[in-house]
Amino acid sequence: MSTQAATAPARQSAVGIAFILVGVSAISVNDMLIKQLSAGYPLHQMVFTRSLIGIAFSLLLVQMEGGVAILRTRRPLLHLFRGLVIVISNLTFFTALAVVPLAEATALFFVAPLMITLLAVPLLGERIGAYRLGAVGFGFVGVVVMLRPWDRGGEIGAGLLTLLLPVLAAFTYALYQILTRKLGASTKASAMAVYIQAIFILVSLGFFLVAGDGRFADGSGNESVRFLLRAWVWPQGADIWLFLGLGLNSAIVAYSLSQAYRLADAATIAPFEYVGLPLAVMWGWLIWGEVPGAVVTAGIVLIMGSGLFVFLREHIRNRRLVSAQRVHRRY
């Protein structure tokens, strides 16, 4: 009995890790598709299309997890706030993606797991030791190395404000995942996915009503602004399939991430999101011939290395806690 009680959290963590790996892989494909389409379509059109398709898949999952009754919630405002922060995260990251190479934007965004580790302390009551705190510090040094504020974009070829957009996206994403952890105790993952998709649809429709004719993008010399505000265009040829792929990926991402952070401790799950870094480098090299330079690579190594160290320390700590629990129960 005691052995089963001790191993149950480990099994839950393993399932959570599996979900985060699926979700991160889907995110990588999503980012690649959006960057591929960014030269010809507005961001809010992509968000609307993928969310409209994604909510259909998410509603099917709702039926599998208990039916429409699970969509009822006693905390609508907190779910709304969770939806808005992930909308901000997506818009800021994808706006940067029109200019910044995929690997660099992804690396800057992947400071999010370090932010999750920090935010889990005041918001979830989790604890981090001096070693993990030091590793988080090294990760933020990697961010500064990649931003290179003294060089105005330099190697990456984008302005400092544009490079800060993925960092802002990382912060809002960290808040989103912390809220997922808080709300996941009483809300099914499929229901949370539906809430997110619905908020994306409403926000993108708002963009369409205000800027759908492209009048705010006309004459702008900033590619990120044009990507955010250009006029809607009906998808051409094979692009229709890319839009459908965005929708399917959206459902997979929303469900997988919600499920992962429901099942496992935030500090355990977060480092596995770094799988997205090598995937982003791979897509950038295969599709656009982008290869990170020396300074950018150093920043990526610092960010990724600190995240992996945080995971290692968390793994050791959890193993010691389980061992201590077993000894205590024998007495």
Secondary structure as UniProt FT lines:
FT   HELIX           2..37
FT   TURN            38..40
FT   HELIX           43..65
FT   HELIX           68..71
FT   HELIX           76..97
FT   TURN            98..99
FT   HELIX           102..109
FT   TURN            110..111
FT   HELIX           112..124
FT   HELIX           130..147
FT   HELIX           149..151
FT   TURN            152..156
FT   HELIX           160..183
FT   TURN            184..186
FT   HELIX           189..211
FT   TURN            212..213
FT   TURN            215..219
FT   HELIX           223..229
FT   TURN            237..238
FT   HELIX           239..263
FT   HELIX           266..269
FT   HELIX           270..275
FT   HELIX           276..288
FT   HELIX           294..330
//
